[in-house]
Amino acid sequence: PKTKEVFLINNYRSKQNILDLSYAFIQQNNPYRLEVKLSSEEKKLSKKLVSQNPGKGEIVHLHGDTLEQEARMVAEKIIELYNKSPETNWSDFAVLVRANASAEDFMYTFDQAKIPYNFLASRGLYAKTCVLDILSYLKLLDDYHEGQAMYRILTLPLWKTSHQDITELSYFAKRKGYSLYEAMRQGDALKIKGKETVKKILSLLERHQQLVREKKNTSEIVQSFLQDSGYLKELTKEESLSNQAELNYLNQFYKKITSFEKENPDKTLNNFLSFVDLELESGEEGSLEQNLEEGPDTVKILTIHTAKGLEFKYVFVANLVDKKFPSISKSDAIEIPAKLVKEIMPEGDV
């Protein structure tokens, strides 16, 4: 009976005019919002936020006819604000998108404008370059005749294999009916300049295949590849933004391997590859950890969901297109019978 209700409406992040505009915007969801549904003549429920920061925030509407034009306008505005004050950092800026795919135009435009950025996706570890490279090598250790995997390893930048050699090897394999691995083993019959590179790759495969036969842990095999091939050395010789990002992804993938080994008695390569295949088949893209406190000074591109709880000086909410952001609600792939649902389901777009 003596319970006291406290409404958490004090906001310490934004200025009042920004909060007012946001509040006016979500009124479009009436009468389905809790604030409306739970209010009565006797008791008023208020979710209207009150800023604790004096002054006004700057609200600007940038309208482009196309997404490409919008991305250019955002890039120009970021450069303008960055150059206006020597105290402004790239990390003061965030571009919020609805989904990962919506970020591509902004990434391309920022590349063209030489704006350093970091795309903070929550998924997609298995699609990162270094992870694809390692998975390809592990697949080769499981099956030498995996053509796509061998092609990826053969074309790794660290070998500096010429396009002419790659073309010659591919043509030779096709003409003879060989796998790419078998073609690489033909030695003097190959008319290529990079025979030493081919020998080195074959030697690495043979050395690490011995670790597989000895049933060594997957993490140990990955470590051996990174060191023996020079892959890790190549990745760390330059402190570029792309290399730092790849090192971060590599570290996350290695954590995933060690986590797998802790949870599975069978820590062998074959079992780990089966685990990854099952995840990929189920639609799993690999979760990504993002730490905004670490890394270089960059503009952050991230999804609305990833942005929860974060703070930035300048925020661009991008690609606000009718029926795309917010998107039209989609029905579940498998409808749950109403009788099985215990709680009260919300109405409308909430």
N, C-alpha and C positions, 0 to 999 in steps of 0.2 A: 504493500500500500504506500510506503514512503519512497518508492523508487522515483528517482529524478531523471528525467530525460535530458540529455545534452546533445545538441545538434552541432556537429563538427563543420562549422561554416567559416571559420577563420582561415584565410588563405595567405601563405607567406611567400608565394612564388610569383604571382602576377599582379599587375596594376588593376585598379577597379574597372576601367573601361574595357579591358580585355575580358575580365570575368563577366561583365554585363553583356557583352556581345555574345559570349559563349552561352550564357543563360538564356538570352533571347533566341538563340539558334535551336536549343534543345526543346523549346516550347512547341516546336513542330511535332513533337511526339505526343503532345496532349491529345486525348485525356488518359493515355496509357501509362504515364509516368507515375512512379510511387508517390511523389510529392502531391500529385492531384488525387490519386486513388485513396490515399490514406488520410487526406485532410477532410475535415467535416466542419459543420457550423460551430461545434463546441471546441474543436482542436485544429489548429493550423500547423501543418508540417511544412517547414521551409528548408529548402536546399540551396537557397540563393547565397552564393559565397561572398564574403566581405574581405576585401584586401587589407592587409596590414602594412602595405607599402604605399607611401604617399606618392602623388604625381600621376602622370598618365603614361601609358605604354603607347608605342607607335604601331598603328594598324594600317597596313597598306594592302590594296588589292592590285595585284599584277595580273592583267588579263592577256592571254595569248590566244591566237586563233588555232594553233596546233600545239601539241605537246613539245615539239622541238623548239618552237618559238618561246614557249613558257620556260623551258630549261635554259635557253640563252638569257632570258630576262632575269631569271634567278641568279645565274652566274654573274651577270653584269652588276646586279644589286649587291651581291656578296663582295665583289671586288671594290665597288664604290665604298661600302661601309668599312671594309678592311683598310683601305687607303686613307680613310678620313681621320683615323686616330691611331697613333703609334702603339697605344696600349691594347688595341684589338688583336686577338689571336684567331687563327683559323678554327680552333676548337670552340670558339664562341658561337659558331654557326651550326644549325641542324636543319636538314631537309627531311620532312616526314612524308612518307608515301603509304599507300594502303597495303600494297603487297610487294614482294621482292621484284617481280617482273616490271613494276612501274619505275624502278630505280635506274634501269638501264640507260634511258635517255639522259638522265642527269649525270650519270657516270661518264658517258661518252662526251657530253658537253664540257664537263669539268676537266676532262683530259685535254680537250682542245684548248681550253682557256688557261691551262697550267695551274689549276686550283688543286692543291693537295686534298685528297678526300679519303675517307674510309667507309666502306659499305658494311654496316653492322647487321648482317642477316642473322636470323635465328636458326636457320637450317642451311644445309648445302655443303657440309664438310666433305662428303664423298665426291663432290664435283670440283674440288680445289686441285690445282695443277700438281702440287707435290704429293697429294694423297693418291691421285690417279696414277702418277708415276710409280709410287711404291706398290700399289695394288697390282699394277701391270707386271712389275718384277716378281712379286709373290706368285702371281698366276703362272708365270713362266717356270718357276721352280716346281710348281704343281704339274705343269704340262708344257714341255718345251715347244710344242707345236701350236701353241696359242698365237695365231697370226697377228691379231690386233695388238696384243700385249708386246710381242717382239718388235713390231713396227714402232710402237711408242718408245720403247727402250732404245732402239737403234737411233731414233731421231732426237734423243735428249740433247739439249744444247751443250752439255759438258763434254760430249764426244767430238763436237764440231764436224760431224759427218756431212760430207757434201751431198747436195741434191743429186748430183750425177751418180754417186756411189749408191745412194738409196734406190734410184731409178733402175740402175743396173742390177742390183740384188733382187729387186721385186720382179723385174723382167726375167732374170735367170731362173728364179723359183717357179714362176708361172710356166715358162717354156719347158722346164724339166719335170713339172708336176711335183715339185718339192714344197715343203713348208719353208717359211723364211729361215727358220733355224737350220734346217737341212742344207739350204742353199749357202748359208754362212759357213758351214763346215767343209765346203768344197775346196778351200785353200787356193792352190795355184790355178785352179780352173776359173777362178773369179777374176774378171778384168776390172778391178777397182784399185784406187789409190790408197784407200784407208784400210788395208789388210790388217795392220797392227791394231786398229780400233776393234775390228771384228774379233781378232784373237783375244783381246782383253775382255770383251763382253762374254765370249764363250768360256774363258778361264774363270771369270767371276761366277757364272752360272754353275760351273762344275764345282767350284769351291763351296758355294752356298748350298748346292744340292746335297753335299756331304753333311751339312748341318741338319737338313731336312731328314736325311736317312738316320741320323743319330737322334731324331725326335727332339731336337732343341726347341725351346720356347719361341713363339713367333717374334716376341720382342727382341730376342737375341739375334735372330736372323735379320730383322730390320736394321738393327744397330750395325751389324756386319756389312750390310749393303751400303748404308750411308757413309761409313768410314772407308771401306775398301774401294768403292767406286769413285770417291772424291765428290759425291753429290753434296754432302754437308759442307765441305770446304768451299765448293762453288757457290753455295747459297749464302755463306757468311763473309765472302771476300769483299762484297759491296754492301754498304749500309743504305740501300735504297728503300723507299716505301714498300715497293712490291716484294722485295726480299724479306723485309721485316714481317710483312703480312704472311708470307709463305712459311716462315719460321714459326709463327704463331699457330698456323694450321697444322704444321708438322708436329708441334708439341701436343696439340689437342688430339691428333690422330694416335700419337704414341700413348697418350693417357687412355684412349679408348682400347688400345691393344692390351695394356697392363690391367685395365679394369676387366676385360674379357678373361684374362688369365687368372685373375683372382676368383672369378665366379665359375670357372670351368675346370674340372679335373684334367680334361684333355686339352692341353695348351698348344697342340701341334698346329702347323701351318694349314694343313688340310681342314681341320676343324674350324679354324678362324675364318678361312675363305668361305666355308659353308655358312657360317654365321653372318658374314657380310652379304652374301648372296640372298639369304633369307630376308635380311633387312631391306635390301634394294627391291626385291620382288614385292614386298609389302608396301612399298612407296616411301620407306624411310630414306631421308636424304642426309642424315647425320646431323645431330645438333651441334650448334656452335656456341662457344662461350665468348662473351665480349666484355672486355674491361676497359672502360673509358679513361681510367686513371693512368693507364700505361700506354706506351706507344707514342708516335710522333704527333706534332701539332697539325691536325687535319680537320676539315669540315666533315661532319658526320651525316651520312645518309642512312636512314633507318625507317623501319615500319612503325606505324602508330603503336602496335602492341609492344614492340621492343623498347619504345620510348617511355613507357610508364615509369614514373618516379624520377626521371632525369630532368636536368635543368640546363638551359642554354640562354645566352643573351639575345640571340636572334634566331627565330624559328620560322621556317617556310613550310606551310602545309600545302603540298603540291598536288596537281592533277585533280582538283575538285570539280569533277565532271558529273552532271546529273545521272543518277542511277549507277554510277561507278564508285563514287566516294561521297557519301555512304553508298554501299552497293545494295541492290535489291536482295532481300532475304531469299535464300534458297531452301527448298524442302529437303529434309533428310533423305539420304539414299534408301534407308529402310525405315519406314514409318513405324513408330512405336504405338501399339494399340492404346487408346485413351484410357481403358480400364486398368492398364498396368502403371499409369502415371499417378503417383501418390500426391505430389505437390500441386499447387495451383499454378497453372501455366500462364505466363504474361500474354497480353494481347498487343497487337500492333508491333511497330518497329521500336523496340526499347534498347 
